[in-house]
């Protein structure tokens, strides 16, 4: 008897998105019903995910979400950390831009090396002028 994705999640202790992701990636073969749900053969399911068994036929806990639960205090602390890092990033970018501008200004004031001037004059003279002097 085939089982639905939610029943498969209960029997393996995985979440429904994990089961459907395994179906879509081809790890588990399943039939698609007219309503769009999946029917999975238990042997296919347990080939990929081991069955969860608990004493006294208790239902194993099923993950409701893929992400861990974050408390409001943790959320606030993380938001503070993100905002402080964004501020630091803005400072570093501003400093980088100042250094870049300074390097450009200094590069414009440097004299042109003599080797480069000589090459430019040779290019202006042309091919035959360089060969025959």
C-alpha positions as CSV (number, residue, x, y, z in Angstrom):
1,X,0.0,0.0,0.0
2,X,1.5,3.3,-1.1
3,X,1.8,6.3,1.3
4,X,1.4,10.0,0.8
5,X,4.3,12.5,1.3
6,X,3.0,13.5,4.7
7,X,2.7,9.9,5.9
8,X,6.2,9.2,4.5
9,X,7.5,12.2,6.6
10,X,5.9,10.7,9.7
11,X,7.3,7.3,9.1
12,X,10.9,8.6,8.5
13,X,10.9,11.6,10.9
14,X,11.7,13.9,8.0
15,X,9.8,17.0,6.9
16,X,7.4,17.0,3.9
17,X,9.7,19.3,1.9
18,X,12.6,16.9,2.4
19,X,10.5,14.0,1.0
20,X,9.2,16.0,-2.0
21,X,12.7,17.3,-2.7
22,X,14.0,13.7,-2.7
23,X,11.2,12.8,-5.2
24,X,12.0,15.7,-7.5
25,X,15.7,15.0,-7.5
26,X,15.0,11.4,-8.4
27,X,16.3,9.8,-5.1
28,X,12.8,8.3,-4.5
29,X,10.4,7.2,-7.2
30,X,6.7,8.1,-6.7
31,X,3.5,8.4,-8.5
32,X,1.8,11.8,-9.1
33,X,-1.9,11.8,-8.4
34,X,-4.5,13.9,-10.2
35,X,-4.6,16.3,-7.3
36,X,-0.9,16.8,-7.5
37,X,0.2,14.9,-4.4
38,X,2.6,12.0,-4.4
39,X,2.1,8.3,-3.6
40,X,5.3,6.6,-2.5
41,X,6.0,2.9,-2.2
42,X,7.3,2.2,1.3
43,X,10.1,0.1,0.0
44,X,11.3,3.0,-2.1
45,X,11.0,5.4,0.9
46,X,12.9,3.2,3.3
47,X,15.6,2.5,0.7
48,X,16.6,6.2,1.0
49,X,15.4,7.2,4.5
50,X,15.5,4.7,7.4
51,X,12.2,4.1,9.2
52,X,11.8,5.7,12.6
53,X,10.5,3.3,15.3
54,X,9.7,4.3,18.8
55,X,8.5,2.1,21.7
56,X,4.8,1.7,22.3
57,X,3.9,2.7,18.7
58,X,4.4,6.4,19.4
59,X,4.4,8.8,16.5
60,X,7.9,10.2,15.9
61,X,8.3,13.9,16.0
62,X,8.1,15.4,12.5
63,X,9.9,18.6,11.5
64,X,7.4,21.3,10.7
65,X,10.0,23.6,9.1
66,X,13.4,23.1,7.5
67,X,14.9,25.9,9.5
68,X,15.5,26.0,13.3
69,X,13.2,28.0,15.5
70,X,14.8,31.4,16.4
71,X,13.6,33.3,19.4
72,X,12.8,37.0,19.2
73,X,15.9,37.7,21.4
74,X,18.2,35.8,19.1
75,X,16.5,37.5,16.1
76,X,17.1,41.0,17.6
77,X,20.8,40.2,18.4
78,X,21.2,38.9,14.8
79,X,19.7,42.1,13.4
80,X,22.0,44.2,15.5
81,X,25.0,42.2,14.3
82,X,23.9,42.6,10.6
83,X,23.4,46.4,11.0
84,X,26.8,46.8,12.7
85,X,28.5,44.8,9.9
86,X,26.7,46.9,7.3
87,X,28.0,50.0,8.9
88,X,31.5,48.6,9.0
89,X,31.2,47.7,5.3
90,X,30.2,51.2,4.4
91,X,33.2,52.6,6.3
92,X,35.6,50.2,4.5
93,X,34.1,51.1,1.1
94,X,34.5,54.8,1.8
95,X,38.1,54.3,2.9
96,X,38.8,52.2,-0.2
97,X,37.3,54.9,-2.5
98,X,39.5,57.5,-0.8
99,X,42.6,55.4,-1.4
100,X,41.7,54.8,-5.0
101,X,41.2,58.5,-5.6
102,X,44.6,59.3,-4.0
103,X,46.3,56.6,-6.1
104,X,44.8,58.1,-9.3
105,X,45.9,61.6,-8.4
106,X,49.4,60.4,-7.7
107,X,49.6,58.4,-10.9
108,X,48.6,61.5,-12.9
109,X,51.5,63.6,-11.4
110,X,54.2,61.0,-12.1
111,X,56.6,61.7,-15.0
112,X,56.4,59.3,-17.9
113,X,59.3,56.8,-17.9
114,X,61.9,57.4,-20.7
115,X,61.4,53.9,-22.2
116,X,57.7,54.6,-22.8
117,X,58.5,58.0,-24.4
118,X,61.0,56.3,-26.7
119,X,58.5,53.6,-27.8
120,X,55.8,56.2,-28.5
121,X,58.2,58.2,-30.7
122,X,59.2,55.0,-32.6
123,X,55.5,54.2,-33.2
124,X,55.0,57.7,-34.6
125,X,58.0,57.4,-36.9
126,X,56.5,54.4,-38.7
127,X,57.8,51.0,-39.8
128,X,60.2,52.1,-42.6
129,X,61.7,54.9,-40.6
130,X,62.6,52.5,-37.8
131,X,64.1,50.0,-40.2
132,X,66.2,52.5,-42.3
133,X,66.7,55.1,-39.7
